[in-house]
Amino acid sequence: MTLRPPFACLTADNQLGFGDSGVVFEINEAIALKVPICFQRNTTLSARDLQNLLSKEAENVASIEREKAIYDIIASKPHPNLLQCILCAPEGIFLHRQLATLRERLVQDKFHEIKENTRIRWSREITSAASWLEELGLAHGDLRPSNIFLDRNDHVKLGDFDCAVKIGEDLRAFVSPFWKYSADGSFDKAGARTEQFALGSCMYIIFTGVEPQLDIDRDFAKINPEVIAHAQSVCCGSIILKCWKGAFQSIRELSQQVGREFCRNVAVSMLGICLVWIRSWLCVTTQAKVISQDELSSMRDICENFLRRERRLGVNIYQEQQPSGRSKESQSLHTVCKRSFPRE
């Protein structure tokens, strides 16, 4: 079926990505717009098919609304490795555009030419971002290379929060091999166990270049011995196996363990050791950066000008689907972060 974007200027020519509930378009080199997936009406559709289509579109809109709530929370407690929202509008979410996804980087580049220190740094930045979400009382819920972005300086920006939930709630995404399968068909609630399981699979892909073929029950009794052997042969292999076993009590503990591995591999001299340990323990990261307020303000002006121009050219076709106020679910997500917490 043909997509129905909110503005005529959004076409296949400037489409950047396509997910389960949203599609991303280029605004300029620094800005992208994520909107709910909606389709052109087909007069040949049966009443039942049309109802199913409308129901799916409503779900997509609700998913983008949930993501807006997460970006609002992140805006109040930013982290260098979390993707930042520039502006939330009724039509969608304006985002800081990144260079590529981790999945694209691992596929497009010559895998074996990626330095091991780079792989460890990516793992450190991913776990640091997930740990920050944990401090906010949230679980990403869909951690996988397609949802992990890399900026122009090759640093991680974790994004795509449409499946994020409060810790203790039911998961929304079940993508193998990033969720924990149980032999009785049940799933753990969102939390440290589910997040570290996904992170373990992400790290396995980062260090091996392939997805793990997993068949794991709740007691870790079923796992392909070849996968275990492969994991044990790579850097951070012991950490990956512990993630799959759910051995870490928190994502913060996992992040600290990866940080120590980062230090061991990067430090090649006594001076290097001192510098790396200072970077590791005194700050979240010294190189990846949060967008400054001046930069955000400048990009926000561009987005607002875009909206004024495009709204004059046509009717907002999403208006009928937008909630009049913040949904109860979005309000609930915001209440999670009212408490104060220490920085890492």
Rosetta blueprint (number, residue, H / E / L):
1 M L
2 T L
3 L E
4 R L
5 P L
6 P L
7 F L
8 A L
9 C L
10 L L
11 T L
12 A H
13 D H
14 N H
15 Q E
16 L E
17 G E
18 F E
19 G L
20 D L
21 S L
22 G E
23 V E
24 V E
25 F E
26 E E
27 I L
28 N L
29 E L
30 A L
31 I E
32 A E
33 L E
34 K E
35 V E
36 P E
37 I L
38 C L
39 F E
40 Q L
41 R L
42 N L
43 T L
44 T L
45 L L
46 S L
47 A H
48 R H
49 D H
50 L H
51 Q H
52 N H
53 L H
54 L H
55 S H
56 K H
57 E H
58 A H
59 E H
60 N H
61 V H
62 A H
63 S H
64 I H
65 E H
66 R H
67 E H
68 K H
69 A H
70 I H
71 Y H
72 D H
73 I H
74 I H
75 A H
76 S H
77 K L
78 P L
79 H L
80 P L
81 N L
82 L E
83 L L
84 Q L
85 C E
86 I E
87 L E
88 C E
89 A E
90 P L
91 E L
92 G E
93 I E
94 F E
95 L E
96 H E
97 R L
98 Q L
99 L L
100 A E
101 T E
102 L H
103 R H
104 E H
105 R H
106 L H
107 V H
108 Q H
109 D L
110 K L
111 F H
112 H H
113 E H
114 I L
115 K L
116 E H
117 N H
118 T H
119 R H
120 I H
121 R H
122 W H
123 S H
124 R H
125 E H
126 I H
127 T H
128 S H
129 A H
130 A H
131 S H
132 W H
133 L H
134 E H
135 E H
136 L L
137 G L
138 L E
139 A E
140 H L
141 G L
142 D L
143 L L
144 R L
145 P H
146 S H
147 N H
148 I E
149 F E
150 L E
151 D L
152 R L
153 N L
154 D L
155 H L
156 V E
157 K E
158 L E
159 G L
160 D L
161 F L
162 D L
163 C L
164 A L
165 V E
166 K E
167 I L
168 G L
169 E L
170 D L
171 L L
172 R L
173 A L
174 F L
175 V L
176 S L
177 P L
178 F L
179 W L
180 K L
181 Y L
182 S L
183 A L
184 D L
185 G L
186 S L
187 F L
188 D L
189 K L
190 A L
191 G L
192 A H
193 R H
194 T H
195 E H
196 Q H
197 F H
198 A H
199 L H
200 G H
201 S H
202 C H
203 M H
204 Y H
205 I H
206 I H
207 F H
208 T H
209 G L
210 V L
211 E L
212 P L
213 Q L
214 L L
215 D L
216 I L
217 D L
218 R L
219 D L
220 F L
221 A L
222 K L
223 I L
224 N L
225 P H
226 E H
227 V H
228 I H
229 A H
230 H H
231 A H
232 Q H
233 S L
234 V L
235 C L
236 C L
237 G H
238 S H
239 I H
240 I H
241 L H
242 K H
243 C H
244 W H
245 K H
246 G L
247 A L
248 F L
249 Q L
250 S L
251 I H
252 R H
253 E H
254 L H
255 S H
256 Q H
257 Q H
258 V H
259 G H
260 R H
261 E H
262 F H
263 C H
264 R H
265 N H
266 V H
267 A L
268 V L
269 S L
270 M H
271 L H
272 G H
273 I H
274 C H
275 L H
276 V H
277 W H
278 I H
279 R H
280 S H
281 W H
282 L H
283 C L
284 V L
285 T L
286 T L
287 Q L
288 A L
289 K L
290 V L
291 I L
292 S L
293 Q H
294 D H
295 E H
296 L H
297 S H
298 S H
299 M H
300 R H
301 D H
302 I H
303 C H
304 E H
305 N H
306 F H
307 L H
308 R H
309 R H
310 E H
311 R H
312 R H
313 L H
314 G L
315 V L
316 N L
317 I L
318 Y L
319 Q H
320 E H
321 Q H
322 Q L
323 P L
324 S L
325 G L
326 R L
327 S L
328 K H
329 E H
330 S H
331 Q H
332 S H
333 L H
334 H H
335 T H
336 V H
337 C L
338 K L
339 R L
340 S L
341 F L
342 P L
343 R L
344 E L
